[in-house]
Amino acid sequence: MKVLITGGNGRAGTYVVKEFLNHGYEVVNADLSSPNFIEPTDTKTENLSSKKIDFTDFGQTLSAVNGCDAIVHLAAIPNPMTLPPHEVFRINMTSAYNVLESAFLYDIKKIVIASSINAIGAAFPYELWGIEPIMPNYLPLDENHPTRSSDVYATTKWLGEEMAEAFARRYDTQIASLRFMGLWDENRLLNHKKDLNKDEITPRKICGFFSYTDRRDAAKSCRLSIENDWKGHQAFFISSSDTTSNIQSSELINMAYPGVKLNQKFKENESLISISKAKKFMNWEPEHSWRDIK
């Protein structure tokens, strides 16, 4: 199977490229930046090709999609603070539309879209405007929780999922919107473990629900989204199984989200994000934790 990975040179992209290559896939890494995939010793690169593609250009997107059997769409502006809001919106929404429309025209049946916890509205309103965290309706968070997106990045992730839903109504296809938390590599895991302030409760951490996603686990979720079958569009939270804090989750909730409705009892440092849907649909579970890094 030939898989197109958009944004394969990005934070998650290199891990996703590696994951698919090491499981026998033919990979087309398409990115606007020049190809810079660094070949680790444990990565098979004979089935890797690279293209320089601007996914806001429909013609270039069509050419990249042509001949592929599946798509993992990662290319996007990753936060609302690096470009003016109208540019974040233009790039993220246009590229997502072009990928989905091209997939429709070539009748591609397996598509993965990189979404985010920000699809429900998370950290950036505090960072941008100093808006205090809004309490969740309940914990653990699941895919049924309503969105509270307000910044442009969160809005593009929310609307991207809605657009995927629309395309899934248009033709017989399978689309996964993967809601990643902050994507951490091994260095970030180690630095967090050494951080003496990791247990501080700040508005930024409250907004992000003390969550993170290991990039290796994120890459695995992309592959399993392609390898498993369901009908239409589904959104999935892809999170670690634990929080970023040493404080017991039940106590952490009382401190950060007083009075919130609880739909379960929390064990030890259990994540405040439910990943039961990802387990059910694609047998995905996180394998990595900052607590285990050495």
N, C-alpha and C positions, 0 to 999 in steps of 0.2 A: 504494500500500500504506500502511495506517495502522499505525504502530508506537507501542506504549506504552513509554515510558521511565520506569521507577520511579527515584526519587532523582535526577531531572534537574536539581536545584539544587545538587548536590554537587560535590566536587572533579573527578571525571571526568564527572559528568552534564552539565554545561554544554557540554563538548567533544563529548559524544555527541549531544546535541540538535542542536548546530550541524552535525555531520557528516551526520546524516540529513536535516536540512532542506536543506542545500546539495546534496544528491543527489536531491532531488525527492520525498522522502517526506512524508506527512502525519504529524505528530508530536503525541502526547499526552504532555505532561510532567506526571507525577503524583508529588507529593512531600508529605510531612507539613508541611514548612515552607511559608510563603506563597510563591507564585511570585515569583521575583526574577530571571528570565532577562534578562540585559542584552544588548541587541541590538547586536552589532558591525556595522560597516558592510558586512562581507562575508558576512552571514548573512541568508537569506531567511526571514522570519518569518510570511508570510501563511498558511502551513499549520501554524502552531503553536497549540495550545490547552493550557491548564494546568488541573490539578485538585489540590485539597488532599485527599490520601488517606492514611489510616493503614493500612498494609499488614499490620499485625497483626490488623486487623479483617476477617474473611472477607467480610462483606457489602459493605464498602467496596471490597475488592479485586475482588470479582465485578463491581461496577458499573464499575470502572476498566477491566477487561479486556474487558467487553462491547463488541463492535463493532470490536475491533482485530484485525489480521491477524498481528502478530508482537509479541514482548515482549523488551525488554532490561531485566533486573532488576538495578539497581544499589543500590537502597535497602537500607542496612544500617548497623549500628554499625561504624566502620572500624578499631577497635582495642580491646584488652581493658582499657584504662586510664581510660576516661572514665565508665564506669558499673560498678555491681557485676556480678560474673560472671554471676549468675542472670539479670540483665536483658539483658546482651549475648546470652546464649543464647536467652532468650525472644524477643527482638525479631528476631534474625537467623534463627533456625530457623522461627519462626511465619510471618514474612513470606515466606520462601522457599517454605514449604509452601503458603501461601495462593495465591501466584502460580502455582505448578505445578498445584495442584488446580483453580484457575479456568481455566487454560489447557486442562486436560483436559476440563472441562465444556463449554467453548466450542470444543473441537477445534482449538486453535491449533497449527500445525505447525512454527513457527519460534520458538525461545526461546533467549535468551542470558542466562547467569547470570554475574555478576561474582564470580569466585573470587579466589584469591591464592596467591602462593608459600607463604604460611602454611598452605595445605592440606597441605603435607608437613612443617610445623613449621619455623619460621624464627627470626625475631629476638626475639620477645617473651619467651620463657622467660629469656633473659639479662637483659632489662630489668626483668622482674617479680621474679625470684628469684635473679639472679646465677648461673644455671646456665651453665657453660661450653659453648661451641659443640660440638655433636655432629658428628663427621666424616661427610660423605656417603659412601654406598657406592661411588660412582664419579662421575666428571665427564667430559663435561658432564652436568648434571642433565637428565633427561627425564621424561616423564609416567609412566614405569613405576617410578620411584623410590618406595619405600614411604614412608608417612607416619610422622612422629614427632611429631605434634601433641600438645601437652600443655596449653597455655593455652586458655581458652574461645574466644577469637576463632579461633585455628587450628582448633579442634575444630569450630566451626560451618562453617568453609569446607570442611573434609574431609567432614563429614556432609552438607553441602549438595550436594556432588558425588555422594555416595552416594544421596541422595534423588532427584537428577536422573536417575541411572542407573535407579532403581526406576520412576520415571514413564515413562521411555523403554521399559521392559519392558511397561508397562501398555497403551500405545497407540502408534500409528504417528506418531511425532513426531521432530523434530530439535532437540537441545539442545546448546549449547556452553557449557562452563564455562571461562571465560577467566582464567587464573592471572596476574594482574598483579603486577608488582614494586612498589616505591614509585612512586606516580604523580607525576611531576614536570611542572610547568608551565615556561614560558619563564624566569620569574624564578629558579626553583630551578636550572635548567640554568646560567644565567649566574652565580649565586652559587657553584655548585659549581666552575665553571671558575676563579673567582677565589680559591677556598679554598686556602690555602697548606698545609693539613693533609690534603688529599684522598688522599695516598698513605700516610697512617698506617694500619697494620693493627690494627684494634680488634676485640674480640669481637662488637660490634654489626655491623660490616661483614662479618666472617666468617660470622655467622649468616645474613646476607642475601645472601651470595654475590656481593658487590660489584656488585649488579644494580640496575636502575631501568627504568621504562617511561615514555616521553614520553606525555603525555595525548592528544596528537594521534594518535599511533600506536595508543594504546588505543582511541580512538574509531573509528578505521578498522577495527580488528579486530572491533569490534561490528557494524559495517555489513557487512563481508565474511562474517561468520558467518551473517547473514541471507541474503545474496545467493548463497552457495554451498550445495551439497546433499550430504548424507550421511544415513545411517540411524542412528537412536538417539542416544545421548549420547556426547560426546567432550570430554575435557579438553585444554586447550592452554596451554603457557607462552607468554606475551606479554611479551617482554623486548626491551631494546635489543640491538644487535648487538655492543656493546662493554661493558667494565666501567666502574666509576666511578674506576678508578685509572690512573695513567700507567705503573705498573710492568707490564712485559710479562707476559702471562697465565701463561706457563709458569713464570716466576719467582714470580709471585704465588701460584700453586698450591703450589709448593715451600715457600713461607714460611707460608701460611695453612692448607694441608691436606697436610702432609707424609705421603708414603706412600700417598695415595689412588690408587685404580685409575683410569687414564686410558683412555678409549675412543677418543680421537683425539689428534692433535697440535694444539696451540693456536697460532694465528698472532697476533703482535703483541699487541693489547689485546682479543682476541676474548672475547666473553661466555662465562661459565661455565655458561650456561643454553642448552640446545638449543631452537631454534625451528623445527626442521625439520618437525615435525608441522603447525604452523600454515601453513608454506609449502606443504606437500603438500596439505592439505585445502582451504585457502581462498586460496592464493597471497598470503598476507600476509607482508610484510617491514617492519621498522622503517625509517623515513625520517629520523629525527632523532637527533642525538647532542649531548651537552654540549660535545664538542670543536668543533662547528661554530657554536655560538651566538655572536652578536656583540652 
